[in-house]
Amino acid sequence: MLDIHKITIEGNNVILRPPKSGDLDGLCSAAADGEIWKNPYASFPTIEEMSVYLEDLVKHDNTTLPFIIGDNHFRIIVGTTRFFNIDHQNCRVEIGHTWIAESYRRSLVNTETKFLMLQYAFEKLNCIAVEIRADVLNQVSRKAIERIGAKLDGILRNHKIMRNGRIRDTACYSIIKEEWPGVKENLSYKMRN
């Protein structure tokens, strides 16, 4: 069984911490940086939806473990991510619902965030697998997922109806426990260079 509870995970550049009700302004500022709600591949909150979004993050249950992504140097909120679809009995989690302010994309933030979450999942929770999903059309996210070492498990066809009415197919990737040492080494190298 997985021992899921609120936790703060800190790296060199990133801090992942539980959301709190006072995070609204920081989340709105991060979301406005690149207008994350315009992402055609996911349903991220608008500024008007952010207070309800934050309420949901704060009141999570044991099927999800949300994090605020913070810049460790400037102490500002740059996005959110979470563990969800937590399968306690089979020791599996999914990482997702991740969005990052545009000015922090293609930086160490996403790499270190994934590293910290994977390290926690495999080394603290003792997961046997971690899943990451992306819209099949989102080549940027899919390439990023593949770069960290995840393997494509398959495509969920007609998986979600998007805000604009498009029916989304979802690419499902995973990293299994036996692959973690190689993935860890790869991510550690990327963060040093």
N, C-alpha and C positions, 0 to 999 in steps of 0.2 A: 504494500500500500504506500502511496505517495504521501509525504508529510508536507502539505501545502499550507503555508501561512505567510502573512505579510513579512517582507524582508527588504532590506536595502543592499544593493550590490554595487560596489564601487571599483572602478578601474582608474587608469591614468588620466583619461580624457572625459570619461562618462560616469555619471552616477545614475543608477536605476533605483527609484524609490517609490513607495506606495503613494498613490494620489491622495490629495486632501482637498477639502472644500475651498481653501484659499488659493488654489492653482488656476482659477478661471482666467485672470488677466494674462498670466504667462502662457497658458494654452492658446488663448485668442491671438496673442502676439505671434506665437510660433506658427499657428495655422494660417495667419494672414501673410506670413513670409512665404510666398509662392502659391497662396490661395489653394490649400490642399483639397478643398471641397470640389475643385474643378478637375481632379484626377479622374480620367474616364474609366479607370480599371478598378476602382474601389469606391465605397460609399463612406467618405470621411465627412465629419461634421462641418457645417458652416458656422460662422461666428454666432448667428442667431440660435443655432442648435447646441452650442458648446456647453451651456449650463446643464442641460439634460444629459449630454454626453458625459460630463464630469460627474454628475450625480450617479450615473450607472457605473462609472469606474470606481467611485468611492464605496458603493454598496455591493460590490461583487460578492460571489459565494465561492464555494470550494471547487467550482468547475472552471474558474478563471482566476488568474493572478495578474492584475494590471500593474504597469509601471509608468511613471513619469520619467522621460529621458531628459537628463540635465547635463549641461556643459559644466564639467568639473572646474574649469578655470574661471569662467565668467559668472558661474552660479545662476544661469538662466535656463528656463525650460525650452527645449528644442523639439519636443515631440512626445509620443507615447508608443508603447508596445505592450504585449501581454503574452502570457501563457494562457491557452484556453483549450477547449475540447480535452480537458484533463481526464484521462482514463486511469483512475486510481488503481483499479484491479490489475490492469495490464501494464502499468508503469510506462505510460506514453503521454506526451504532451504535444501540443501544436504551438508554434510561435507565429504570431501574426497581429493583424490590426495595427501594423506599425506605420506611423507617418512621422516624417522629420521635416522641419523647416527647410525651405529651399536652400538657404545659404549654408546649411550643414550637410546637404546631400553630396555624395562623392567625396566625403571626408572620412576621417577615422571614426566618426561617431557611429555610423551604421555597422561597420566592421567590428568595432569594440563592443557595441550593444549585442550583436549576435554572438560574439565570443563569450561575453559574460553570461548570457542566457544559456547557451549550450553548455558551458562549463558547469553552471549551477544545475542544469537538468541532468547531466551525466554523472557529475562528481558528488553532488549533494543529494539530489533526489533519487539517484541511481536508476534513471530511466533506461529502458531498453531501446527506445527510439524517440526521435523528435521529428515532427512533421512541419513542413513549411509549404504554404500554397500561394499561387499567384494566378491571376487572370492569364489564360493561355495567350492572349494577344499582347500582354505586357512583357515585351522582350527585354527591357531594361531590368526589371525585377527578376525575370527568369534567369538571365545571365548572371546577375549578382548572386542568386541562390546557388547556381551551378558553380560559381567561382569559390564559394565557401566550402564546396565539397559535397553538397547534397545530391542525391541520385533521384532521377525521375521515376516515380512509381507508376504513374498513369495519369489519364485525363478523366475528370468527372464531366461528362457531357450534360449540357443544359442544367448546370448546377445552380445558378443564381439569376434572378431578374434584377438588372441594374436600374438606377434611378431614371435613366433615359429610356428604359424599356428594353434595352438590348439583353438578350439571353446569353449569359456568360458560361463558357466552358472554363474549368479550373484545372491547372496543372498541379499535381500533388507530388511533392518531393519529400525525401526523408534522409536522415542520417541515423544509422543504427549504432549501438554501443561499441561494437567492434571497430567501427570506422572513426570513432571520436579521436583516438590518439593522432591519427594522420590529419584529420581536420583541424585539431588543436594546433598542431605544428605548423600547418599551412596558414592559419589565421594569425598565429604568433609572429610568423615571418612577415606577413602583410602589414602588421601593426608596427613592426620595427623598421620597415622600409618605405 
